[in-house]
Amino acid sequence: MIGEIVKVNVDRPMGSYHPEHKDMYYPINYGYIEGIIAPDGEEQDAYIIGVEEPVEEFIGKVIAIIHRKDDVEEKWVVAPSEMNFTKEQIWEKVMFTEQYFDSEIIV
């Protein structure tokens, strides 16, 4: 899946708050990839990095997988196809939620 081009439907745009955890602010766009079912039975979740404005949908390249050792699901990291990020740069963008999990970034 790393390197694949996918379409992310954004249900939590940059600048929004989590629908259940009202104090969790989304500094990046976050959504799901329609038609790909994750281990939790829901559509595959994805962080979008490298896009600096709220969007409703985004087509980009999967650049990393965030594997949660203490959860059943993984998160995909999607970015514009011409952009690259280090593990450290990815972590800085996703730590707002991943700090609560034992996560590793696979590139």
C-alpha positions in Angstrom: 0.0 0.0 0.0 2.9 2.4 0.5 3.4 4.2 -2.8 -0.3 3.7 -3.9 -2.4 6.7 -5.0 -5.6 6.9 -2.9 -8.6 9.2 -2.5 -9.3 10.3 1.1 -12.7 11.5 2.1 -12.2 14.1 4.8 -14.6 13.9 7.7 -12.4 15.9 10.2 -10.9 18.8 8.3 -7.9 20.8 9.5 -9.1 23.2 12.3 -12.0 21.0 13.5 -12.5 19.0 16.7 -13.1 15.4 17.3 -16.9 14.7 17.5 -16.6 12.7 20.8 -13.4 14.1 22.4 -14.2 17.8 22.2 -10.8 18.8 23.4 -9.0 17.0 20.5 -8.1 19.6 17.8 -7.2 18.5 14.3 -4.2 20.5 13.0 -4.2 18.4 9.8 -6.9 16.9 7.6 -8.1 13.4 8.6 -10.5 11.0 6.9 -11.0 7.6 5.4 -10.4 5.7 2.2 -13.7 4.5 0.8 -13.9 0.8 -0.1 -10.9 -0.3 2.0 -12.0 -2.0 5.2 -9.6 -1.8 8.2 -9.2 -4.4 10.9 -11.7 -2.5 13.1 -14.4 -3.2 10.5 -14.6 0.5 9.4 -13.1 2.1 6.3 -9.4 2.7 6.4 -8.4 5.9 8.3 -5.9 8.3 6.9 -3.9 11.4 8.0 -3.2 13.9 5.2 0.0 15.8 5.5 1.5 18.4 3.3 -1.8 20.2 2.7 -2.1 23.4 4.6 -5.8 24.2 4.3 -9.0 22.3 5.1 -10.2 20.1 2.3 -13.2 17.8 1.7 -11.3 15.2 -0.3 -7.8 14.6 -1.3 -6.0 12.4 -3.8 -2.4 11.6 -2.8 0.2 9.0 -2.2 0.4 6.7 0.8 3.8 7.6 2.3 3.7 5.7 5.6 1.7 3.4 7.8 1.3 4.1 11.5 1.1 0.7 13.2 -0.5 0.8 16.6 0.9 -1.9 18.8 -1.9 -1.5 21.3 -4.9 -1.1 19.0 -6.4 -3.2 16.1 -6.2 -0.5 13.5 -3.5 1.2 11.5 -3.5 4.7 10.1 -2.3 5.5 6.7 -0.4 8.7 6.0 -1.2 10.3 2.7 0.7 13.3 1.1 0.9 15.1 -2.2 2.7 12.7 -4.6 5.7 15.0 -5.1 6.4 15.5 -1.4 8.4 13.3 1.0 8.6 13.4 4.8 11.0 11.8 7.3 9.6 9.7 10.2 10.3 12.6 12.5 8.3 15.0 10.4 5.4 12.6 10.1 5.4 12.1 13.9 5.3 15.8 14.5 2.1 16.0 12.3 0.3 13.0 13.8 1.4 13.1 17.5 -1.8 15.0 18.4 -3.6 11.6 18.5 -0.8 9.0 18.2 0.7 10.2 21.5 -2.1 8.2 23.2 -1.0 4.9 21.6 2.1 2.8 21.3 2.7 3.6 17.6 5.5 3.0 15.1 5.8 4.6 11.7 6.6 2.3 8.8 7.9 4.0 5.6 
